[in-house]
Amino acid sequence: MINDFWETAPPAYKYAVFGGMGLTFIGIVIIIIGAVTATASMTYVALPFIGVGLLTHMASLGLRGHNIRKELKAAEKRAAERDAKK
């Protein structure tokens, strides 16, 4: 049975994805508020939020890749054991 990755994803991946998206969203909102109120310093305050959000999101991609490699290795091991029994 084929599962969607999100259903079988580890909790660390889910937290990293939502954390990254949340921080990026907060940064964008701060930039918009700074643009509407003509406060240039808010733009500089928002940049670290966006940067950390993007880094967190990229780290989640690494977590996903690690999990997929681990699952593929386990599947190959199960297939080799199954073939050895035949």
N, C-alpha and C positions, 0 to 999 in steps of 0.2 A: 504494500500500500504506500502510495506517495503522500508524504506529509508536507505541508507548507513549512518553510523554515521557521517562521515565527512561532508556530505551535511547539516546535521541539527546541527552540533556542534557549540557551542558558540564561538565567536571570541577570547575570552580569552584563550580557549583551543588551538586554532590554533596558536596563538602567542606564547604560552608557548612551544608547541611542536617544532615549527620551531626555536624558540630562543634556546631551549635546544640542538637541533641537531646542530645548527649553532655554538654555543659555544664549543661543543664537537669537531666538525670538526676543528675549529680554533686551539684548543689545540693539536689535532693530527697532524695538519700541522706544528705547531711550534716544536713538538717533532721530526718529520721527518727532518725538517730543522736543528735542533740541532744535530741530529745523523749524517746527511750528512756532516755538517761543523765541527763535533767533538767539539761542544760547549756544555759542560755538563750543564751549567747554564740555557740554554734554556729549558731543560727538567723541571727544577724547576719552570720556568716561565709558562710553559704550564699546569702544574698540577691544578692550580686554575681554569683555563678555563674549563678543563675537569670536575672537581668537581662541579662547578656551573652549567655547562651544564647538568650533570646527575641529580642534584637536581632539576633543572627547569623541566626537562623531567618527573621526578617523581611527581612533583607538578601538571603537566598537567594530569597525571593519576588520581590524586585526584579530579581535576576539572571535568574530564570526569565522574568519579564515582558519584560525586555530581549531575551532570546534569542528568545522567541516573536515579538515585533515584528520582529526582524531576519529571521527565517525567513518571516514573512508577506510582508514587503516583497520578499524575494528571489523568493517564489512569484508575487507579482503581476507582477514584472518578467519572469519566465519566461513567464507567460501572455500578457503584452502582446507579447513578442517572437514567441511562437507565433502569436498572432492577426495580427501584422503580416506574417508570411510567407504567410498564406492569401490 
